[in-house]
Amino acid sequence: MASVLAGCGGGGGAPPRAARAADQERGTVRFTIAVPKSTGTSVARRSPRYVSPATASLTVNIVTDPGGVSVVSQSASLTPTSNGCSSTLASTSCSLAIALTPGSYDATLSTADAGGTTLSQGQLVDFTIAEGQTNTVALTLSGVPTALSVAGAARAVYGSLSGGFTLYGIVAQKFVVEALDADGNLIIGPGAPTFAVASSSGSGFTIANPTTTTPNTLTLTPPGTNAQSETFTLTAASGDGTCSLTGAVCSATFTVTNDVQALFVANGLGNVTVYTPPYTGIPATITDDVDNPEALAMDSSRDLFVADNANNTVTEYAPLYEFVTPTVISNGVTSPTSLAVNAAGDLFVVNNRQTVTEYTPPYTSAPTTISSLAANVPQALLVDGSGNLFVANFEAASVTEYAPPYTGTPLTISTGVNEPSSLAMDAAGDLFVSNQGADTVTEYAPPYSGTPTTITTGVDLPQDVAVGGGELFVSNGNNTVTVYAQPYTGAPTTITNGISSNFAVALDGAGNLFVGNAGAAPPDVAVYTPPYTGAPTTTITDGVTLPRSLLLTP
């Protein structure tokens, strides 16, 4: 008897147990395979060997060795109710017994899903049936890839294989590369192809290819130059010719663009300073037409807008900010305290906490007044991806939402709002409002008409809020920043080291947190990396005087 154990596990369930019962009948070969149950989770799909949970049948072809004369070509169903199969919560284990005369043979195996699509094939395996002996022959099934997957394995990587990736910052980042079978299950472990990545166009990135110890991990080190892109070709290789099969997909291309975010600091004592990663050098300084910068905003072309409270102006600077003559917007501007820009380039200004005005490019015409209720005391602005404008009204204890073209009656959000001071929005469109009058942050899901989630633990006179990467950051008036993980209702991580009179917080694409500390000696911007415990990784002091507002290039 020979018992051939097909490669078991992986592909979509917990590692199944292979049946090992010996068949004592002389002249019988037994093929055993365990099909894992799919759990629908990526963690459970990562198992030592590949067998797809979509496997529904097994085909065995046996020929004589030598000679190659066909002896058996047989298929078997591999379902929980099939003959020779038994089922557990983890897997379905099936055995196929074939009667053979003693001698030497070659066997090949392949599996298919319920529709007959090939999921895996086995390499040619030799086995011998000898009278009075039991032979066990290991066979690894090779998954047939019908698609390749590339995904960012770090918070600093955004995007997809088809749409391209953006890699934020200047630090090397990991990507996960994998093959998928015809039913979308991962092909991992023995039976999986090996991967190599090469540049196909562009330059600047450094590639560290997958290795035998990290077979599904690719590392790319960015050039550190904003907007520099490179296109890569991912190639899967299989030693048994799997990639030459009809329908096998063993190559894919993807593009990665480096985004190096500059940090802008509005210093209330007379300038705006600009820092580039790693934020340790001498900053560029914008002083032309800047006296008392109170707020910052940036459009899609990276034009910078500065609210100059003392000069009653908003100044617009094109890139190379310190070397260009700004456009000065003064018509209708009075002591501006907050700014926002929508995708069309429309500029919104809070004037003296009394009105909200809108300016359209090139900002030379008289503005449109959106809100003129001075008693509301508009405090903060936010524009979402659809161009809707949100206004935090401090005295009115409300947030009003204006849809383009901003002339209609706004939606008023008031439940849970109490002296709102700042606004933030996550990728799902959930709105976060810091309420100084209640020591809370309230979270509203679209369309913002329901009862909010109220966050109270660790919130104390909230100054500013930021959200990203599934975390909420609250700058508190008691010299702390509290960090909340989704769903934001648990105990926060509290940052105290390096925090002093912290008015503003900002978050970059890599998840680095920036905190403006006006009360530090000297004033600074402290930078914290995830998980935000301990001392800041970088403290920016050069050029920082009174950090009122922070902005990172989008």
Summary of the structure (lengths in Angstrom):
residues: 554
radius of gyration: 31.3
end to end distance: 67.4
largest distance: 100.6
contacts: 1929
relative contact order: 0.08
helix: 2%
strand: 48%
